[in-house]
Amino acid sequence: MTGELILVGLIIIGLIGRSPIIATAACVLLAVKLLHLSRFLPSIERRGLELGLLFLTLSVLVPFASGKVQMKELIAAFNTWPGWLALIGGAVAAYMNAKGLDLLKLDPQMVVGLVIGSIFGIIFLRGIPVGPLMAAGITAILYKLFKLISGG
């Protein structure tokens, strides 16, 4: 029953914080639990991240498929400093996501802090939840910095 109460709490927090993604995700998981479909939770946990990334990637690639981005815009990415910054930013983000995945494999309990921190960021900082990997990647970098500074 504790899981259901936490999900209801997340629904309320999502509604108060005007975060339909948090509210919807909690609603879907609550429905899965209440409909006695809990056997699917491990699959959702294991493949949910991949499906989320798939749909995120699909939405980002739509301009290519629809023809809104032409070859000249692709070439321009290599000819301007904002284009180079975008390329570097994408590479750094991918690297940080990989470090975040490593951290989550090493310490899965960290997910609780990432989720609560993400909810805080959504509600109070007007952030957008794009996934736990980037949050874990930033956490991994901060963790390494903290260890370096503290000498631990």
N, C-alpha and C positions, 0 to 999 in steps of 0.2 A: 504493500500500500504506500510505502514511502516514495517509490518511484513515481507513482501516479500523482502524489501531492506535489512533488518537485516539478513534474510536467505542468500541472495546473498553475503552479507559481510562475513558471517560465511563460506560460500563455498570458497570464496577467501582466507580467513584466513587459512582454512583447507588445501587448495592447497599450499599456500606459506609455511605454517608450516609443510608440509608433514604429515598431519594427515588425512588419508583417512576416518577414522571413523566420524570425525566432518564434513568433506565435504559431505560424503554420507548421513549422517543423515539430514543435511540441505537440500540436493538435494531431498531426499524423502519427507520431509515436504513441500518444495517449490512445488513439483509436486502435492501433495495432495491439496495445496491451489489453484494452477493454474488450476487443473482439477475440481475445484468446489466440492471437496470432504471434505470440512471443517467440515461437520457433523461428520466425523470420528475422528477429533482431540481430542475431550474429551475422546473417547475410547482409543486412542493411549496414551494420557496422563495418563489415569487411569490404563491401563493394560500394557503399554510399559515397565515399570520398571520390572514387573513380568516376561514378556517375555524375556527381556534382561538377568535377573538373571537366568531364566530357561536355556537359551542357554549357558550362562557362566558356569553354573553348569554342563550341559551336556558335555561341552568340557573338564572340569576338571575331570569328571568321566569316560571318554573314556578309559583311561589306565586300569581301573578296568574291564570294559566290554570286552576289547580286550585281557585281560589276561597278560598285561605287568606288572601289579602289582600283586604279589603273596601273599599268606598268610604270608610268612616269612617277607616280607617288612612291612606288617601291624603290625605284632608283634614287629618288630624292632623299630617301632615308639614309643613303650612303654619301650624299653630297652636301648635307647641312649639319651644323653642330647640334641643333635640336634632334635631328635624326640619329646622330651618333649617340647623344645622351639617352635617347629612347632605347637604342640597341644595348647600351651598357646597362641601363636600368632593368631591361628585361633579363639580361644575363645575371645580374646581381640578384634579382628576385628569384630566378630559378635556382641559383646557388643557395640562397637563404631557405627556400622551400625544402631543398634536399637536406640541409642541416636540421631544419625543423622536423622532418620525417625521422631522421636519425635520433633526435632527442626524444620524440614520442615513442620510438621503439625501445629506447633505453629506460625511460621513465614515464610509463603510460598514465600514472596518477596526475601528471602535470596537466592533463586535459581539463580537469576541474578548474584550475586557475585560469587556463586559457579561455574556457567558456565564460566564466564569471567576468574576466577582464574584457572579453569581447562584448558581453552584454552591457557592461559599464560604458565601454567606448561607444556603443550604439546609442544608448539612452542619453548619456551626458555629453558626449563629444560629437554627436550626430554622425558617427562613423557608419560604415557599410560592412556587414559581415561577408567577407569573401572566402573565408575558410580558415580552419585551424592551422594549416601548414605555414602560412605567412606569419601568423602570431607565434607559432612554435619556432620558426626561423629567427624572428626578432629576439625571442626569448633565448635561443641558443647563442646568438651573438652577445646579448647582454650578459648571459651566464659566463661566457668565456672572458668578457671584459671584467666582470666582477672577480672571477678567479685570478685574473692577471693582476688586477689592482690590489686585491687582498692578499696575494701571495699564496693562495691555496690551490 
